[in-house]
């Protein structure tokens, strides 16, 4: 369990600036609960949460920094959800950590896939860093939603 937890924490460790503004906006949990209850897609919740980052043009350093902070904030939320099951059996806790770890890996691999496809026939450009940061922030949000739905953490609140 300790090795899995250590690996998971490494995946979710935040690298943020001390006085940075939060990158995510809105009440994400309420949005997810509302969309799930209405049997509607949750993608709108992720778009809404990233609205603060979307205000910057992609070629501005502030846009890249915002999406990196967003990814870190999602990572912290994933870590909080995985840690919220201390009252559950150890096996359940292990399963939650494993599911989260592989959701993150799968969703980040999709970002790699998209970037590699976009590079076919062209050289890398500065906007590729922005595209990767944006994709990884969205991938982290999707991983959180998957974790919330699979672990039942939406029902805990």
Secondary structure, DSSP 4 states (H G I P E B T S, - for coil): -HHHHHHHHHHH-----TTPPPS--S-HHHHHHHHHHTT--SHHHHHHHTHHHHTS-TTSHHHHHHHHHHHHHHHHHHHHHHHTTTTS-HHHHHHHHHHHHHHHHHHHHHHHHHHHHHTTTS---THHHHHHHHHHHHHHHHHHHHHHHHHTHHHH-
